[in-house]
């Protein structure tokens, strides 16, 4: 589908002269900052025939470096350079056309120093929340005039009314769980007629969806999260937008999105990008094909668009004070532009966390996208600090499924030579796009606990999907596995936040996860330690985490029977006579010649 209706619409606009006073409908970024590492920024202006205006800036601290136009006169891209000594305050930009003048006032603010930025690392645990499905803190915003989709909790794929205020109201719960970092699925405007709840069809990069809150409320959420010494990761998408975005209704240029003679969907085969033998057709379809029909695919090779996207991310970092960005569908956009984006963010905010969603099932394919400390000129370097480690996720699932084997864990970690820093990989047992881990493990709670212990003690940065701690087990349809958190809505029969009608299993699981995650938060051996593991034998997997004199030993018994484990094989890690605490029970244990393991038991021995 060529989207000819879009191009016809633009042609009609081009043919109608506009003799009225210059008018600006949108100016993005909403404001900009003095003191950025790169003093030049792009100001995108949108309004009827705005590019036909003459521009004047009478400010000796701000200069016009370039003025870019496209075939659509409704867009104008100004590149402005700000002297770092300029004071905060309005910048007056005059637009003159047909003897008429518009003075536009654009705000400039000082960039914050961000000296207190704390890097997200393997000492953290990310708690992934889909805001629409966590808690409804402001029912008055559930259905808003001007927004196409209204709230309907009876529709699994519809808006349910969760919002940012609901998350703020329950920050104590999240903090007490042992979480250190909150990752929200996208919160920017998604004004789509249906399926707008998930946030991945952005229709405005610079505004929070009103049904979730506001820019000011999001900033307040970040501040309140920081007050509890937790961090925040924002979810962004550069690959595509929602089909109701104003760009789609009035394209800045024909090459702003990837267009085909007929609708062409991506082949979803990320391996094509790194495949040295890939056909041009397969590669083009992978990176230029649309994700779905309602998500037009952006062309990041368009330099004006690339600059716009990069600046949008910088604006949110500076405006809201977030600590990290999770970038959706990372292998799909133009890979060179994405590498430039990472470098630009890191130059402005050293230590800032970026993780790419790199959904590839093999470590060799994942490693292509992991940042490299040193790379040859001809070797691609994404510069990404962190990738989403799907091979570890698959290994956790395959280890503890019925008839599964913990050798999957050993084997996937044995491939870590492919990564410069695998300890920065984000690891998980499930996420918002997968069947929940309890369902995947055949609703076997004992295996679920083995999976959680593995997730929280092996190398990497663990991510926990909201509700996993209270054994939510949705599967199949995305709207079902992303079910509402129990207690997030007034009148819910079960309320995890207050403990009302919580089942015995939910309560047990919640306490188990609190014990595990709060211990992890204070463990230097886990946060900073090395990993040494032993080849599994008889479905028993043993590994050591060690940092200086801090040592933790993890023992996983994946059998349905008792096992007597001879410890002589592990003497380089476990010395006879040493005393440790079993973190999960609180018991003191003196190391002997052997240890009796109960069926499907995990033991965490802390020797500190």
C-alpha positions in Angstrom: 0.0 0.0 0.0 1.6 3.2 -1.2 -0.4 5.4 1.2 -1.3 7.5 -1.8 -4.0 9.2 0.2 -1.3 10.8 2.2 0.6 12.1 -0.8 -2.6 13.3 -2.5 -3.4 15.2 0.6 -0.1 16.9 0.6 -0.3 17.8 -3.1 -3.6 19.6 -2.5 -2.1 21.6 0.3 0.8 22.6 -1.9 -1.6 24.1 -4.5 -3.5 26.4 -2.1 -1.5 29.6 -1.4 -1.8 30.9 2.2 -1.9 34.7 2.4 -2.8 34.9 6.1 -0.5 35.9 8.9 2.1 33.2 9.7 0.7 30.7 12.1 2.5 28.0 14.1 0.5 25.0 15.3 3.4 23.0 16.7 7.0 23.8 17.8 9.1 20.8 18.9 11.0 20.4 21.1 8.6 22.2 23.4 11.6 24.1 24.8 15.3 23.6 24.7 18.4 23.9 26.9 21.4 26.1 27.2 24.7 24.4 27.9 24.3 21.2 25.9 27.5 19.5 24.7 26.3 20.2 21.2 25.1 23.8 21.3 23.2 23.4 18.0 19.6 22.0 18.0 16.8 21.5 15.5 13.6 23.4 16.0 10.7 21.8 14.0 7.9 24.3 13.2 4.6 23.2 11.8 1.9 25.5 10.5 0.2 26.6 7.2 3.0 27.4 4.6 5.3 28.2 7.5 8.4 27.4 5.4 7.6 30.3 3.0 8.2 32.9 5.8 11.3 34.9 6.2 12.9 34.3 9.6 14.6 36.9 11.9 16.3 36.3 15.3 17.7 39.5 16.9 19.5 37.8 19.7 23.3 38.0 19.8 23.5 34.8 21.8 21.5 32.7 19.4 22.2 32.3 15.7 20.6 30.5 12.8 23.0 27.8 11.5 20.7 26.4 8.9 17.2 26.5 7.6 15.8 23.3 6.1 12.7 22.9 4.2 11.0 19.9 2.5 8.5 19.6 -0.3 5.7 20.2 2.2 5.6 24.0 3.0 3.9 23.3 6.3 7.1 22.3 7.9 10.2 24.3 8.7 13.4 23.0 10.4 15.6 25.6 12.0 19.0 24.7 13.3 19.9 27.2 16.0 23.1 27.6 17.9 23.0 28.8 21.5 25.9 30.5 23.2 26.5 28.7 26.5 26.6 32.1 28.3 23.1 33.0 27.2 20.7 33.6 30.1 17.5 31.6 30.6 14.4 33.1 29.1 12.4 33.5 25.9 13.9 33.6 22.5 11.9 35.8 20.1 11.7 34.4 16.5 10.0 36.7 13.9 8.2 35.2 11.0 7.5 37.6 8.1 5.3 36.8 5.1 3.3 38.9 2.7 3.9 42.0 4.8 2.6 40.3 7.9 4.6 39.4 11.0 4.3 36.8 13.7 6.6 37.0 16.8 7.0 33.5 18.3 8.3 33.2 21.8 10.4 30.1 22.4 11.7 29.2 25.9 15.3 28.4 26.6 16.3 26.8 30.0 19.6 26.0 31.6 20.7 22.4 31.4 21.0 20.7 34.8 24.4 19.4 35.7 23.2 15.8 36.5 26.2 15.1 38.7 24.1 12.8 40.8 23.2 10.5 37.9 23.5 6.9 39.1 24.2 4.3 36.5 21.8 1.4 36.3 23.9 -1.8 36.6 23.8 -5.4 37.8 23.0 -4.3 41.3 19.6 -3.2 40.1 16.2 -4.9 39.5 13.9 -3.5 36.9 10.2 -3.7 37.7 8.2 -3.6 34.4 4.8 -1.9 34.6 2.2 -1.5 31.9 0.7 1.7 33.3 -2.8 1.1 31.9 -2.9 -2.3 33.8 -1.3 -1.5 37.2 -3.6 0.9 39.2 -6.2 3.6 38.5 -5.3 6.6 40.6 -7.5 9.1 38.7 -10.7 7.6 37.4 -11.7 11.0 35.9 -9.1 10.6 33.2 -10.2 7.2 32.0 -12.2 8.6 29.1 -11.2 12.0 27.7 -12.8 14.2 25.1 -10.7 14.2 21.9 -9.2 10.8 22.6 -10.6 8.1 20.3 -10.6 5.1 22.7 -12.5 5.2 26.0 -11.9 2.9 29.0 -13.5 -0.5 29.0 -12.2 -3.1 31.5 -14.4 -5.8 30.0 -12.3 -5.7 26.8 -9.0 -7.4 27.4 -7.5 -5.5 24.5 -9.0 -2.1 25.5 -8.0 0.7 27.8 -8.6 -0.2 31.5 -7.8 3.1 33.2 -4.5 2.5 35.0 -2.4 5.7 35.1 0.7 7.4 36.5 -1.1 8.5 39.6 -1.9 4.9 40.4 1.8 4.1 40.2 2.7 7.0 42.4 0.1 5.9 45.0 1.7 2.5 45.2 5.4 3.4 45.2 5.7 2.2 48.8 4.6 -1.3 47.6 7.1 -1.3 44.8 9.9 -0.1 47.1 9.1 -2.6 49.8 9.3 -5.4 47.2 13.0 -4.7 46.8 12.8 -3.1 43.4 15.5 -0.5 42.5 14.3 0.7 39.1 10.9 1.1 37.5 10.5 0.7 33.8 7.1 1.9 32.4 5.9 0.8 29.0 5.5 3.9 26.7 3.6 6.8 28.3 3.6 9.2 25.4 0.3 10.0 23.7 -1.3 7.0 21.8 -4.5 8.5 20.4 -5.5 5.5 18.4 -9.0 4.1 17.9 -8.2 0.8 19.5 -5.4 -1.1 21.3 -4.0 2.2 22.5 -3.4 0.8 26.1 0.0 -0.7 25.4 1.6 2.6 24.4 3.6 1.5 21.3 1.7 3.5 18.7 3.0 7.0 19.6 1.0 9.9 18.2 2.9 12.7 20.0 6.5 12.3 21.1 6.4 15.3 23.5 3.3 14.8 25.5 2.3 12.2 28.0 -1.1 10.5 27.1 -3.7 12.6 29.0 -5.4 9.4 30.1 -2.2 8.4 31.9 -1.5 11.9 33.3 0.6 14.8 32.1 4.1 15.9 31.5 4.1 17.5 35.0 2.8 14.4 36.6 5.3 12.2 34.9 8.1 14.5 36.2 6.6 14.3 39.7 6.6 10.5 39.4 10.3 10.5 38.6 11.0 12.8 41.5 9.0 10.8 44.0 10.7 7.6 42.7 14.1 9.2 43.2 13.1 10.3 46.7 12.9 6.5 47.5 16.3 6.0 46.0 14.8 4.1 43.0 15.4 4.9 39.4 13.2 5.3 36.3 13.6 3.9 32.8 11.5 5.3 29.9 10.3 3.2 27.0 10.8 4.8 23.6 10.2 3.8 20.0 12.1 5.2 17.0 11.1 2.4 14.6 7.5 3.4 14.1 4.6 5.7 15.1 0.9 5.3 15.4 -1.1 5.9 12.2 -3.0 8.7 13.9 0.2 10.8 14.3 -0.1 14.2 12.8 2.9 13.4 10.6 0.9 10.7 8.8 -1.9 13.1 8.2 0.4 15.6 6.7 3.8 14.0 5.9 6.8 16.3 6.2 8.3 14.6 3.2 7.4 11.5 1.1 10.5 9.7 2.5 9.6 10.4 6.2 8.1 6.9 6.4 8.9 3.8 4.4 6.4 3.5 1.6 5.7 0.5 -0.7 3.5 -0.1 -3.7 1.3 -2.2 -1.5 1.2 -2.8 2.3 4.4 -4.7 3.2 5.0 -6.0 6.7 8.4 -6.6 8.1 9.6 -10.2 8.1 10.5 -9.9 11.9 13.8 -11.6 11.2 16.4 -9.6 13.0 19.2 -12.1 12.0 19.0 -10.6 8.5 20.7 -7.4 9.7 23.9 -9.2 10.8 23.7 -11.9 8.1 26.7 -11.6 5.8 24.8 -13.5 3.1 21.4 -11.8 3.4 19.5 -10.8 0.2 18.8 -7.2 -0.4 15.0 -8.0 -0.5 15.1 -9.7 2.9 17.1 -6.9 4.4 14.9 -4.2 3.0 11.7 -6.0 4.2 13.2 -6.4 7.7 14.1 -2.8 8.2 11.6 -1.0 6.0 8.6 -3.2 6.3 5.8 -2.0 8.7 5.5 -3.7 12.0 1.7 -3.8 11.7 -0.7 -1.8 9.5 -1.4 0.8 12.2 2.3 1.5 12.8 3.9 3.4 9.9 7.6 2.6 9.7 9.9 5.6 10.1 12.8 6.3 7.9 15.7 7.1 10.2 18.0 7.7 7.2 16.1 11.0 6.7 18.5 13.3 8.6 15.7 15.7 9.6 13.8 12.9 11.2 16.9 11.4 12.8 17.7 14.7 14.4 14.1 15.0 15.6 14.1 11.6 17.3 17.5 12.0 18.9 16.4 15.4 20.4 13.1 14.0 21.7 15.1 11.5 23.8 17.5 14.2 25.1 14.6 16.4 25.9 12.9 13.8 28.1 16.1 13.0 29.9 16.7 16.7 30.7 13.1 17.6 31.4 12.1 14.6 33.6 15.4 13.4 35.1 14.9 9.8 34.0 17.9 7.4 34.6 17.5 5.2 31.5 15.8 4.5 28.2 14.6 1.1 26.9 14.5 1.3 23.1 11.8 -0.8 21.5 12.4 -3.0 18.4 16.1 -2.1 18.3 17.3 -4.1 15.3 14.5 -2.7 13.0 15.5 1.0 12.6 18.6 2.1 10.7 21.4 0.7 12.7 23.9 3.5 12.0 21.5 6.2 13.1 20.8 4.2 16.3 24.5 4.0 17.0 24.8 7.8 16.6 21.9 8.2 18.9 23.6 6.1 21.7 26.8 8.1 21.3 24.9 11.4 21.4 23.1 10.4 24.6 26.3 9.2 26.2 28.1 12.4 25.3 25.4 14.5 26.9 24.8 12.2 29.9 27.8 9.9 30.7 26.6 6.9 32.7 23.1 7.1 31.4 21.5 3.6 30.9 20.3 2.5 27.5 19.0 -1.0 26.8 17.8 -2.1 23.4 15.1 -4.6 22.8 17.0 -7.1 20.8 14.7 -10.1 20.3 17.0 -12.7 18.9 17.1 -16.2 20.3 20.8 -17.0 20.0 23.7 -15.4 21.8 25.7 -15.0 18.6 23.0 -12.9 17.1 22.4 -10.9 20.3 26.1 -10.1 20.6 26.1 -8.3 17.3 24.0 -5.6 19.0 25.9 -5.4 22.2 28.3 -2.4 22.5 32.0 -3.1 22.1 34.8 -1.4 23.9 37.1 -1.8 21.0 36.0 -2.5 17.5 37.7 -2.6 14.1 36.7 0.1 11.6 34.7 -2.4 9.5 33.0 -3.9 12.5 29.6 -2.6 13.5 29.4 -1.1 17.0 26.0 -0.2 18.4 27.7 1.3 21.5 24.7 0.0 23.5 25.5 -0.4 27.2 22.9 -3.1 27.6 20.9 -5.6 25.4 17.8 -7.6 26.3 19.1 -11.1 26.8 16.5 -13.3 25.2 18.8 -16.4 25.1 19.0 -16.3 28.9 15.2 -15.9 29.1 14.7 -18.9 26.9 17.2 -20.9 28.9 15.4 -20.2 32.2 12.1 -21.3 30.7 13.7 -24.4 29.2 15.5 -25.3 32.4 12.4 -25.5 34.5 9.6 -26.6 32.1 8.4 -30.1 32.5 11.2 -32.4 31.4 13.5 -29.3 31.3 17.2 -29.4 32.1 19.4 -26.9 34.0 22.1 -27.6 31.4 20.3 -25.0 29.3 21.5 -22.4 31.9 25.1 -23.6 31.9 25.3 -23.7 28.1 23.9 -20.2 27.4 26.2 -18.6 30.0 29.2 -20.5 28.6 28.7 -18.3 25.4 29.3 -15.1 27.3 32.7 -14.8 25.6 30.7 -13.3 22.8 29.9 -10.2 24.9 32.3 -7.4 26.2 30.2 -7.0 29.4 27.5 -9.6 29.8 26.9 -8.5 33.3 25.1 -5.4 31.8 22.7 -7.6 29.8 19.1 -7.2 31.0 17.8 -10.7 31.9 14.2 -11.9 32.5 12.0 -14.9 32.7 9.2 -13.3 30.8 8.0 -9.9 29.7 4.9 -8.0 28.5 5.0 -9.8 25.1 5.3 -13.4 26.5 3.2 -15.9 28.3 3.8 -15.4 32.0 6.5 -17.5 33.5 4.2 -19.4 35.9 2.0 -20.6 33.0 5.1 -21.5 31.0 6.3 -23.7 33.8 3.0 -25.5 33.9 1.8 -23.6 37.0 4.4 -25.4 39.1 5.1 -23.0 41.9 8.2 -24.9 43.1 9.7 -24.6 39.6 8.7 -20.9 39.6 10.8 -20.3 42.7 13.8 -22.0 41.0 13.4 -19.7 38.0 13.2 -16.6 40.3 16.2 -17.6 42.3 18.2 -18.1 39.1 17.0 -14.8 37.7 18.0 -12.8 40.8 21.4 -14.5 41.4 23.0 -15.1 38.0 24.9 -12.5 36.0 23.0 -9.6 34.5 20.3 -7.0 35.4 17.1 -8.8 36.3 13.7 -7.5 35.1 10.5 -8.6 36.8 7.1 -8.1 35.1 4.5 -6.5 37.3 2.4 -9.2 39.1 4.9 -11.9 38.8 5.5 -11.6 42.5 1.9 -12.6 43.1 2.0 -15.5 40.6 -0.1 -13.8 37.8 -0.3 -16.5 35.1 -1.9 -15.0 32.0 -1.1 -16.4 28.6 -2.1 -16.3 25.0 -3.8 -13.0 24.0 -1.7 -10.0 25.0 -4.6 -8.4 26.7 -4.9 -11.4 28.9 -1.3 -11.8 29.9 -1.2 -8.1 30.6 -4.1 -8.4 33.0 -4.9 -5.8 35.6 -2.9 -5.9 38.8 -5.2 -7.2 41.6 -6.2 -4.3 43.8 -5.4 -1.5 41.4 -9.1 -0.5 40.9 -11.6 0.5 43.4 -13.9 -2.5 44.1 -11.4 -5.2 43.1 -12.3 -8.4 45.0 -8.6 -9.1 45.6 -6.3 -6.3 46.7 -2.6 -7.1 46.9 -1.8 -3.6 48.1 -3.9 -3.9 51.2 -3.8 -7.7 51.6 -7.6 -8.1 51.2 -8.7 -11.6 50.0 -5.1 -12.4 48.9 -4.7 -16.2 48.5 -2.3 -18.3 50.5 -0.2 -18.8 47.3 -0.1 -15.1 46.4 0.9 -14.2 50.0 3.6 -16.9 50.1 5.0 -15.9 46.7 5.0 -12.2 47.6 7.0 -12.8 50.8 9.4 -15.1 49.0 10.1 -12.4 46.4 10.4 -9.7 49.0 13.0 -11.8 50.9 14.9 -12.6 47.7 14.9 -9.1 46.2 15.6 -7.1 49.3 18.6 -9.4 50.1 19.8 -9.0 46.5 19.6 -5.2 46.8 22.3 -5.3 49.6 24.5 -8.0 48.2 27.8 -6.8 46.8 28.6 -10.3 45.6 25.6 -10.2 43.3 25.9 -6.5 42.3 29.6 -6.5 41.6 30.8 -10.1 41.8 32.3 -12.5 39.3 30.5 -15.7 38.3 31.9 -19.2 38.4 29.7 -22.1 37.6 30.0 -25.9 37.5 28.7 -28.2 34.8 25.4 -29.5 36.1 25.3 -33.2 37.1 22.1 -35.1 37.8 20.1 -31.9 37.4 21.9 -30.0 40.1 23.4 -26.7 39.1 25.9 -24.9 41.4 27.5 -21.5 40.9 29.5 -18.9 42.9 29.2 -15.1 42.9 32.2 -13.4 44.6 33.4 -9.9 45.1 36.5 -9.4 47.2 35.7 -11.2 50.5 32.0 -11.3 49.8 30.8 -14.7 48.6 27.5 -16.3 47.6 26.9 -19.9 46.5 23.7 -20.9 44.7 22.6 -24.5 44.5 19.6 -25.5 42.3 18.1 -28.9 42.6 15.9 -29.4 39.5 14.9 -32.9 40.6 11.5 -34.1 42.0 13.4 -36.2 44.6 15.8 -35.7 47.4 19.5 -35.5 46.3 22.6 -36.0 48.4 25.1 -33.6 47.0 28.8 -34.5 47.5 30.6 -31.1 48.0 34.2 -32.3 47.3 33.9 -31.3 43.6 33.1 -27.7 44.6 36.0 -27.1 47.1 37.5 -24.3 45.1 34.3 -22.4 46.0 33.0 -24.0 49.2 35.5 -24.9 52.0 34.6 -27.5 54.6 33.9 -25.9 57.9 32.7 -22.5 56.5 29.5 -21.1 57.9 26.9 -19.5 55.7 23.3 -18.3 56.0 20.6 -19.8 53.8 19.0 -16.6 52.7 15.6 -18.2 51.9 15.2 -19.7 55.3 17.5 -17.8 57.6 19.2 -21.0 58.8 22.9 -21.1 59.6 24.7 -23.9 57.8 28.1 -25.3 58.5 29.7 -26.8 55.3 30.5 -30.5 55.6 31.3 -33.2 53.1 27.8 -33.3 51.6 24.4 -31.6 51.6 20.9 -33.1 51.3 18.8 -31.2 48.8 15.0 -31.4 49.0 13.0 -31.8 45.7 13.0 -28.7 43.5 14.9 -26.8 46.1 17.0 -23.7 45.6 19.6 -22.7 48.3 21.3 -19.4 48.5 24.3 -19.5 50.8 25.6 -16.1 51.9 29.1 -16.4 53.5 29.3 -12.8 54.6 
